[in-house]
Amino acid sequence: MLRLLPPRLKHSWCDSLVHSKGGAPWRKRLYSSDSGGESGGDGGSGRGRVSGSGSVARCKDEGAGELHKYVCVVPYKNDNVLSLEETYDAKYPHVVSENSIEVESNLKYIYKLLLTSRTVEQIRLLIHNSYCAYENNFINDVRNINWSAYIPFSSVFTEPQINVKTIKSRLFHTCMIKNIILNVIKKQQQVYIEKNGDENIFLKKKKLTASSLQPLKIHVLFRYNELKISVNISNDLNKRLYIAHKNENSLKSTIIASALFKINIFNYTNGGKNLFLVDPFCNDGSIILEIFSILMTAPCGSPSINYPILSFPMHSPFTFFEALNEVNMTPGKFTNRVFLLGVDECKDHIRQANANLKRLFLTIPRCVNEDDVQVGGNVPFLSREGVDKSVRSGKGGVGKSGGESPSIGGDVASHFCTLGTHELNALFPSDGILQKRSDNLAMSRRIKFLCMDFLKLNSVIENCVIITSI
C-alpha cells in the first residue's frame, strides 16, 4: 500500500473527477477511418473462432461480436484492482482468482484493456477449460483446439513457447505435456499445408512472413486435475513506452499504479490550490512518471506496439480501431495545479529519471485538431541535475507573457535546508499562460527531478504530499 503524508482533504473522490472539456482522441492523430474500415472485413471473418473449445461462449453481445474468456494477470492475489480503473466495464463478468481476473467479453473490451489498463500485467486468451486426469483425455482436448486460430500455419514452423504449471494433479510431467502439445500443433500444420499449400492465406493478405512473427506463448495450468490452456495476447504490459532506463531496484509499473488507484490519487488533487507531490527516493523516476501519466489519463499502450493478438487470424482491425478511437486524454480539472518532484542523492538515478521524462514527452499522445487541449510541441531541455536550463544556470526563465520567472542555481538547489514556498516557486516557476496549457513546455514546468539528499532537510512546509513507502 502506498503511504503518503497528506494535506487536509475536503472533497470526495467523486467530486475530483471533473474533467476539463475536450480531449485528445487518437483517431484524429494516428489513423483515418479508411484504414480501419478497409481491413476490417478480413479480421471479422469466422476463421478466428475456435470450434470444439469450451472457452468460447456462443452468446452474442449486441453487435459487438462473439464473447471470449480472458485471463488478466494482476500484481496481487485475490485483488480486483481492475475495477478501480476508468476502463473497467461492469456489464462483463469478472471473476477474481489468484493473481488473475477472468473476464468474459468481446474483443473491443480487451483491446481497451490493452491500450489503457495500468494495473494488468498480462492478458491471455483462455482457449480450453475442462476436467482432465488422464493422458488420453489430455491428447483429445489438445486435438480439439483449432490451433490455426492462433498460429498462422505455413511451411515455416516457429516453435511455440510452452509454460506448464501443475498443482496436485495426476498429470504432472511437464516435458510430456509440452511434447503432446507440440506434436498436435505440428500435425495440424501438416494438414493445413496439404489443404492450402505452403503459404498462409492470412499472412499473404497482410503481406507478412511467418519468420517475422513472435512465437506463440502457451500457458498450461493443471490445478487439482482441472486443465486450463491459454495463450498470451499482450506480452508484458509492465513495460511502459517511456521507460528508457529501468533500475533493478525500482518497482514494477503495475504495482505502482495499483497502489495509486487504491488510495484514490485524485483525492489529493481536488483542493483548487497548488499541490506538490514529492518522492524523496525517486530512483529512476518510475513513481513520479506513473503519477503524472495517471493524472493526465494518458494511455499506457499504443497502436505502435506489436501485440501478439494483432497477428492472430481472430484479430479484427475494424474493432481495434473502434476501441482506439474511444481512447481520450481527459485530465482532471485541477491537474494543472499539481507539481511533481523526484529527489535522489545519486546523480546517475537523476540522469536516468530525466531520460525517462524526456522519452515520456516523446511518446505521450498528441492532439493536432483540438483547440482547447493541445498535447505536444518540442521536447524541453532537461539538465543533468533535474531542473530545466534556466533553473540550472540561475539566470531566470522568461515566460511567454514576458515576465521573468524565478529560478535557483543547481548548486544552491542541492543544498536546500527547507522545502518551502520560496524553494518550490524557484523549482516550479509560475506562468499564467503556460499553466493553462498542456503541451510539453507547460508540462515540463510541473515535473522535476532534483539531485539532493532529502534526509538533510530541516523541514518541509507548503501543501506537500510525501511518498514514504509502498
N, C-alpha and C positions, 0 to 999 in steps of 0.2 A: 504494500500500500504506500502511496506517495504521501509523505508527511510535509506539511507546509506550516510556516509561521504566518498566519493570515492577517489581513487588516479586518476591520469591522465590516460585516456583511449585512446589508439592509434589505436587499431584494431577493426574491426567489429565483431559482434557476430558470423557471419558465419565463419570467419577465426578462431575463437576459437574452433570450433567443429572439430578439427583434432584429431582423436582417435589414440591411440597407437595400434600397430598391436597386434593381439591376444586378446582373451577374456577368459571368464570363462563359457563355455557352460554348462548348468545344466545337459545335457544328459550324460556327462562324469563323473558326480559326484553322481547322485542320482538314475538313472533308466537305465536299459538296454532296448534295442529295443524289446526284447522278451516280457517283462512285459507289454509294451504298446500295442503291436500287439495282444497279447493273449486275452486281454479283450476288444479289440476294436469292435469286432463283436456284442457284446451284446448292447453296448451303441449306436451303429449306427442304431439300429432297428427302425422300424416305430412306436413303441409304444409310443414314446415321442412326436408325433405330435398331435396337438390339432385340432380336426375336429370341424367345426362349430364356431370357434372363429375368429373374424376379425383381430386378432393381428398377425397371421402367414401368411406371404407372400407366394405365391405359386411359385414364381420365384426361379431359382437356381443360385448359384454363382460358376460357372465353377469348379465342382469337390469338392467344399468346403462345400457343404451341404445346407440345407434349410435356408432361411433367416427368422429371427425373429426380433421383435421390443423390444427394451430395453429402460429403463429409468435410466440414470446415474445421481444421485443426486450430485450436486456440492455446494461449500460453498456460492457462491454469486448469486444473481438474474441476469438473462439475461447475463450470462458471459460464453463465450465459451473458458474457460481456458484449456480445454482438448486439443485444437488444438495446444497448445504450447509444449505439451509433444511429445517425440520421438515415443511413441506408436501410436499416432493419425494416422489414415488411412483415407485420404480424399475421397477414392473411395466409401465409405459408406456414405449415407445421415445422417447428424447431424442437428437436429432441436433444437435450443436453446429456452427454455421457462423459467418460473420462477423456480429458484433453481434446474433446471434439464436440461439435454440434452438428447433428444430422438434419439436413434440410431437404424437403421435397418441394421443388419449384420448377419453373420453366427456365429456359436459357437466359432470358432477359435479366432475371433477378441475379443469376450467377455472374453474368457479365458486369452488373453493377457492383457486386461484391469484389470482383477482380479489380475494378477501376478505382473504387473509393474506400473499401474497408481498410481500416488501420490496425485492427486487432486480430484479424485472421492471418495465420501463418502459412497456411496452405489449403488449397481446395482440391478435393478428389471426387471423382465421379464413381459412385457405387454401382458396379455392374453385375454383382451377384451376391445373394444373401440366402443361405439355407443351412439346414442341419446336415452335417457331413461327418461320419465317424469311420468310414471305410474307404480304402484306396479306389475301388471300382466306382463308388459313388462320386468321389472327387474327380476322377477322369471324365465321367459323364457330365458332371457340372461344368468343367472347363471346356468340354467339347460343345456344349450348348451355348456358349458365349460366341457372338459374332465378332471375332477379333478384327475383321476388316473395317469395323466402325471406328477403330482407334488406331490401327496401323495401316497406312496406305500400302497395300501389298504390291510388290514389283519383283523383278529379277534380282534386285539388290536387297539383301536381308540385313537389317540393322537389329542386332540382338537387344531385346528389352532389358531394362534393369529391374530385377525382381527382388523385393524385400519381403521376407517371410517372418512372421511372429506367431508363436504358438503358446497358449496358456492352458495348461491342464487339459489337453486334448489327446485323443487316441492317435491322430496323425501328427507327429512332431518332427519327422526327419525333413529338415529344411532343404537339403540337396535333392531328395526325392521329389518334393513338391515343386521345386524350381524346374527340374528336368521334365516333369509331366507337363507343365505349362508350356515350356519351350517346344516340346515335341508336338503338342496340339497346334501351336501357332505355326510351326513350320509346315505341318500337314495342311492347314487351311491356306497357307501361302501357295503351296504347290497346286492345290485345287483351283485357286484363283488364277494362277498363271496359265494352267491348262485351259481354262474357260475364257479368259480375257486377254491373254498374251503377256509379254514381258513388261509392257508399260502400264502404269496405273492411270486410270481414266481421270481420277480426281487430281492427281499431280500434274497431268498433262494440261488440264484446263487452267490450273493455277500457275503453270509454267515453272514448276518446282522439280527438283531431283530428289530421289529417295536418300541419297548420301548427305544432303544438306539438312535433313530433318533431325530433330533431337530424338534420342532413343526413348521409347515409351517406358515410363516408370510405373511398375505394377506393385501394389501393396496387398499382401495376403495375410489375413488375420484368422487364426483358429483360436477361439475362446470358448472353452467348455464344449467342444465339438460343434460350435456354431461357426460357419465359414462366411467370411466377408472378403470379397475381392473388389478392389477399387483401383482406379488409375489416376495419376497426377495430371491435373489440367492447368495448374497455375505456376509450378515451380515455387521457389522460396519467396514469399511475399514480405519477409523481413527486410529484404534489401530495398532501400529507398533509392530513387533515382539520383538524389542529390548527395548521396554518400560517396565522396571521393576517397576518404580515409576512414577506416573503422578500426578503433583501438581494441585490442583483445579484452581489455577490462571493461569496456563500455557495454551497457545493457542492450538487449535486442529491442528494436523499434516497436515491436508489437507489445512487449512488456511495458514500455514507457507509455504507449498510447492507452493500454488497458488501465493503468493507474490514473492517468489524466481523466479518462471518461468516468472512472469510479468516484473521483472526488468532485465531478461536475466542474471542470475547469472554467466554464462560462460563469459560474457563480462569482468568480473573483473579478470579472471584467465589467460588471453592470453598475458600477458606482457613479459613472459620469465624470470622474476625475482621473488624473494620471495615476497609473498603477505600474509599479516596477517589479518584474519577476526576476529573481536572482538565483542562478545556480552557482554556488561557491566553489564547486569542484567539477567544472564542466567537461573535462577530458576532451573528447573530440567534438563536443557541442551537440550530441545526439538529443539530449533532453530539451535544450533550448529550441533547436530546429523543429523537433516534433511538436512542441507547444505552439510555435509560430505557424506551422502547417495546419494544425487543428483550428486555431483561431481564424486563419484565413480560409478555412474549409477547402483547402487545396487537396485534390485527389492524389493518392499515393501511387496509383497505377498510371498507365499511359498506353495509348494505341500503338506506340512505337516499340513496346515490349513484345517479344516473340513468345507469347504464352503457348504452351503445348496444345491447348484446345483449338487454337487457330489453324492447326494443321490436321485436325480430325475431320473426316467426312461429315460428321454430325454438326460441325460448326456452321452457323448461319451468319454471314456477313451483314445481311439486312438487319437482323435482330441486334447484332453487335453495334451497328451504327445508331440504331434506335436508343440503346442504352447509353451510348456515348453522347448523344445529343441531349440527354436529360441530366447530364452532369454539369452543375453550375458551381461557381465560386461565389458564395454569398456571405462575406464577413459580417460579424455582429455589429450592432450599432455603435458600440464603444471600443471597437478593436483598435482604432487609430489613437486611443489614449493608453494603450498597453505598450510598455517598453521592456525589452528582454536583455538581460545582461548575464553573460557567462564569464566566470572568473576561474583562473587556474594559474598556479605558480610556475608551471612548466611551459616554456616558450614553444616547444615542439607541439604540445597539445593545442596551444592557441593557433599555431600555424595550420594544423590540421582542421581545427574548427572553422577558421577563415576560408580554407579551401572548400570545405563543405558548404559554407554560406554562399560563396561565390557560385558554386555549382547549383545551389538552390535557386538563385536568381536566374540562372540559365535554363533550368528545367521547369520552373513554375509556369502553369498555363497562362497564355496571354490573350487578351481580348482586343480585337482590332476594329470592331464595329460599334462597340458601346461607347456612348458619350459620357455617361455618368460614372462608369468604372473602367479604368484602364490599368491593366496589369502588364508590365513590360518595360521597355526602354533599355538604356545602356546599363551594363553591369557596373556598379560603383567601384571605385578603387578602395581596396581594403589593405590596410597596413599590416605588418607582421605582429605588431603589438596588440592588434584587435580593435583599433579605432580608425576612422577614416583619415584621409590625408591631411585635411585641415586641422583635425584634432591633434594628430601626431606632431605637426610642425609647430603648433602653438600660435599660429597666426590668425586663427579665426576663419570660419567659413562664411561666404556671402550667399545668402538665400536668394530665391527668385524675387522676393519682394524688395531686395536691395539692402536690407538690414544686415549688420554683421552679427553672426551667430557666436555665442560664447564658446570658447574652446579651452583646452588644457593640454599641456605638453605631455608626451609619452612618459618621460622620466618622473614628472610630478604625479601622473596618474598611477604609477606603480607604487607610490608611497602615500596613498590615502590614509589618513588617520580615522576618518569617519566617512560614512556613505550617507550624505545628507542632500539637501536641496541644491546647494552650490555645485557639489561634485556631480550630481546626476544631471543637472542642467548643462554642465560642461560636456558630459559624455553624450547627452542626447539634446543637441541644440534644437530649439523650437523654431518653427517657421509656419506661420498661419496658413500659407498656401500649400506648402509641402505636406502639412499634417492632414489635409483633406484629400490628398492624392494617394493612389495605390500602386504607383509604378516602382521600379527598382530603387530609384534615388530616394523616394519617400520612405520605402520600407527599410532601406539601409540606415536611416536615421533612427529607427525604432528597435534595432537589434545590434548588439555589440559584443565582442569578446575582448577581455582585458587580462593581461598578464600581471597577476598580483597575488600575494598571499592573503587570502580572506581572513585567516585566523589572527592577523596582526591588526585588524580594525578595532578601534576602541568602542565604536558604537555604530548602529545602523538606524537612521531615522527616515522620515518620509514614509510614503504609503508603499512599503516594500513587502513582497512575499518571497521568503527564502526557502528554497528546496533543500531539505535536510537529509532525507533518505527515501528509498523506495523499497 
